[in-house]
Structures are given as structure tokens and as C-alpha cells.
């Protein structure tokens, strides 16, 4: 059985490997897909969830050839909590054997000053927060174990 990941991101791929043994999946195939969000980066919870689900449109249940394929879609978005605090969060949407799983990851907080400075933002997360891999891996385990 193959699991399709709607991204080529290495952290998303590594986190998705947790599904292999649990569901007797033989391999993960990465497919590039679009979130359909203007500018590509979702802001807010609604856009993050929508972008995640949009990435799975090629697996529409009404499309005969793809209706039984298994997928995992992961979308990270930025959310403004207040004037000075923002966080990164992921929405994860999974279909395996026509059963759906979904949920939100833990928040990774960062100060407003880092919002438009990607290198400093990454350095901040590496020093002051859980890694993206851990954020996603923990969430996947929680989703499939509930």
C-alpha cells in the first residue's frame, strides 16, 4: 500500500513515516500540490486548514481512479495571537482505507520582529521551540491514536 504525501518537505516526509507500520504501508510517495492560498503562505487558522485540505483535491472521492488512494496532507500556517505574539501551527489531514483523521499541532511561538526574517525565524525555532519534525510527528501520533 502506498501513502501519498502532498509535499516534498523533508520534515513532513520524516514525520509521515510513523504511519508506515501502524497501517501496513509499504512506501510514501511525495507529490507536489498547491494550497490554493493567495501568496502560498496561509495566515490564520481558517486559511491553514483550507490550504491543507485544498492540497488533497486530486484524491476527490468522486474521481474513480483516486478514490481509494491514501494520503496525508500537512500545512503550516502563521497565526497572530496579539500585536506582539505570533505562532506557527500545522493542520494535518489524513485518509487511510477511506477513514479520515485530522488535527492541529502544537503551537511554535515567535516574536513579531521575526515575522518577515526567515533565517532569524528558523534560528529562533531551533533554539527556543520544538523542531518542525517534532511538532508534526507528535501531532500525527496523537491523531492516529485517538
C-alpha positions as CSV (number, residue, x, y, z in Angstrom):
1,X,0.0,0.0,0.0
2,X,1.3,3.5,-0.9
3,X,0.7,6.7,1.1
4,X,0.8,9.9,-0.9
5,X,2.2,13.0,0.9
6,X,1.1,16.3,-0.7
7,X,4.6,17.8,-0.2
8,X,8.3,17.3,-0.8
9,X,9.2,18.8,2.6
10,X,11.8,16.6,4.4
11,X,10.3,17.2,7.8
12,X,6.8,16.4,6.7
13,X,8.2,13.2,5.0
14,X,10.1,12.1,8.1
15,X,7.1,12.7,10.3
16,X,4.8,10.8,8.0
17,X,6.9,7.7,8.3
18,X,5.2,7.0,11.6
19,X,2.2,5.8,9.6
20,X,4.1,3.0,7.8
21,X,3.9,0.3,10.5
22,X,0.7,1.4,12.1
23,X,-1.2,0.9,8.8
24,X,1.0,-1.6,6.9
25,X,2.0,1.0,4.4
26,X,4.9,0.0,2.1
27,X,6.1,3.4,0.9
28,X,5.4,7.1,0.8
29,X,5.3,8.9,-2.5
30,X,5.7,12.7,-2.4
31,X,3.5,14.6,-4.9
32,X,3.7,18.4,-5.3
33,X,0.4,20.1,-4.7
34,X,-0.9,23.6,-4.3
35,X,-2.6,25.0,-1.3
36,X,-4.7,27.4,-3.3
37,X,-3.9,30.2,-0.8
38,X,-3.0,33.6,-2.3
39,X,0.7,34.1,-1.9
40,X,1.2,30.5,-0.9
41,X,1.6,31.1,2.9
42,X,-1.5,30.7,5.0
43,X,-2.2,33.2,7.7
44,X,-4.8,32.3,10.4
45,X,-6.4,29.0,11.3
46,X,-9.0,29.1,8.6
47,X,-6.5,29.6,5.8
48,X,-4.2,26.9,7.2
49,X,-6.9,24.3,7.4
50,X,-8.3,25.3,3.9
51,X,-4.8,25.1,2.3
52,X,-4.2,21.7,3.8
53,X,-7.5,20.2,2.5
54,X,-7.0,22.0,-0.9
55,X,-3.8,20.0,-1.4
56,X,-5.9,16.8,-1.5
57,X,-8.2,17.7,-4.3
58,X,-6.6,15.1,-6.6
59,X,-8.0,12.5,-4.2
60,X,-11.6,13.6,-4.5
61,X,-13.9,10.8,-3.7
62,X,-15.8,11.5,-6.9
63,X,-12.8,10.7,-9.0
64,X,-12.9,6.9,-9.6
65,X,-9.2,6.4,-10.2
66,X,-8.1,8.2,-7.0
67,X,-10.9,7.4,-4.6
68,X,-9.2,4.6,-2.7
69,X,-5.7,6.2,-2.5
70,X,-4.3,7.0,0.9
71,X,-2.9,10.4,1.6
72,X,-1.5,12.7,4.2
73,X,-1.5,16.5,3.8
74,X,0.3,18.8,6.2
75,X,0.0,22.6,6.1
76,X,1.9,25.0,8.4
77,X,0.4,28.5,8.9
78,X,1.2,31.7,10.8
79,X,-1.3,32.9,13.3
80,X,-1.3,36.3,15.0
81,X,-2.3,35.9,18.7
82,X,-1.7,39.5,19.7
83,X,0.1,42.6,18.4
84,X,3.4,41.2,19.6
85,X,3.0,37.4,19.5
86,X,2.6,35.1,16.6
87,X,2.8,31.3,16.3
88,X,3.4,28.6,13.7
89,X,0.9,25.8,13.7
90,X,0.2,22.8,11.4
91,X,-3.1,21.3,10.3
92,X,-2.8,17.6,9.4
93,X,-5.4,15.8,7.2
94,X,-5.1,12.0,6.6
95,X,-7.1,9.4,4.7
96,X,-6.2,5.8,5.0
97,X,-8.5,2.9,3.9
98,X,-11.3,5.6,3.5
99,X,-11.1,6.6,7.1
100,X,-10.3,10.2,7.9
101,X,-8.0,11.6,10.6
102,X,-7.2,15.3,11.3
103,X,-6.0,17.7,13.9
104,X,-3.9,20.6,14.9
105,X,-0.2,20.5,16.0
106,X,1.3,22.3,19.0
107,X,2.0,26.0,18.5
108,X,5.5,27.2,18.0
109,X,5.6,30.8,19.3
110,X,7.8,33.6,17.9
111,X,8.0,37.4,18.4
112,X,6.6,39.8,15.9
113,X,10.1,41.1,15.0
114,X,10.9,37.8,13.3
115,X,7.8,37.6,11.2
116,X,9.5,38.8,7.9
117,X,13.0,37.4,8.6
118,X,13.0,33.8,7.7
119,X,16.7,33.0,8.7
120,X,16.2,34.5,12.1
121,X,12.8,32.9,12.5
122,X,14.3,29.4,11.7
123,X,17.1,30.1,14.2
124,X,14.6,31.1,16.8
125,X,12.6,27.9,16.4
126,X,15.7,25.8,16.5
127,X,16.8,27.4,19.8
128,X,13.6,28.2,21.6
129,X,11.0,25.7,20.4
130,X,10.4,22.2,19.4
131,X,11.6,21.3,15.9
132,X,9.2,21.2,13.0
133,X,9.7,17.5,12.7
134,X,8.8,17.0,16.4
135,X,5.8,19.4,16.0
136,X,4.5,17.3,13.1
137,X,5.5,13.8,14.5
138,X,3.8,14.4,17.8
139,X,0.6,15.6,16.1
140,X,0.5,12.6,13.8
141,X,0.8,10.2,16.7
142,X,-1.9,12.0,18.6
143,X,-4.3,12.0,15.7
144,X,-3.9,8.3,14.8
145,X,-4.0,7.1,18.5
146,X,-7.3,8.9,19.3
